[in-house]
């Protein structure tokens, strides 16, 4: 599965795209101005995404990668 396929599946399941999750992460205090706050661990974000959005581990890690800046989201 490609990275974009992960993002597409997440949007199909939650109705939210990568930019929506960036905004939500900012509101939750995980990021500030698009950058992960110091000390925020992947596990915290994965737990949030699993509990609040029902994402599986792989899909939650894809969003973490977007938030971390390791993988850019592609245009929709």
N, C-alpha and C positions, 0 to 999 in steps of 0.2 A: 504494500500500500504506500502510495506517495505521501509526502507531507501534506500536500494540498488536499489529498483525499481525506486525511484525518480532519483537516479544518472544515471541509465540506460536510463530513459526517457529523461533526460537532454542531455546525449550523443547522443541519436537518433535525437533529435531536433537540437542540435548545432554542433555536430561533435566533441565536446570537453568533456574530462573527468575531474575528480576532480583535477588531477595534472595540467592540462591545466589552470583551473581556479585559482589554487594557483599561477601559473606563472603570469597570467594576473593581478591578484590582487597585486602582488609584483610590477609589472610594473606601475600600477595605483597609487601606494603609499599607498594602504590600509594595506599591510602587509610588514614586513621586516624580512627576514630570517625565514619565515614561521609562524610568530606571528603577530596577529593584532596590528597595531599601536595604541598607546594610543589615545583615543578620537574618534576612528572610530566607528560609530554607525551602527547597522544593517540596518537602513533605507537608509543610503548612498549606501551600497552594494546592497541592494534590488533594489533601483532605477537604479543603473548602469546595473544590470543584466536584468531588465525589458526593459530598453531602448535599450541596445546594443545587447541583445540576445533574446528578446521577451519571456523571461521566465515569468511564472505566479508567484504569491506571494509565494506559497508553495514550488515551485521548487527553487526559489531564496533563500528562507530561508534554504533550504537544503544545498545549496552552502555556505551560511553564516555559517552554523553549521560546515561544513568541514573546512572553513577558521579559525573559532574560535577554532577548535580542539575538539569540543564536540562529533563529530561523525567521526570516521576514515572511509576513503573510503576502500572498500573491493577490493581485487585483481580482475582484469578483466580476 
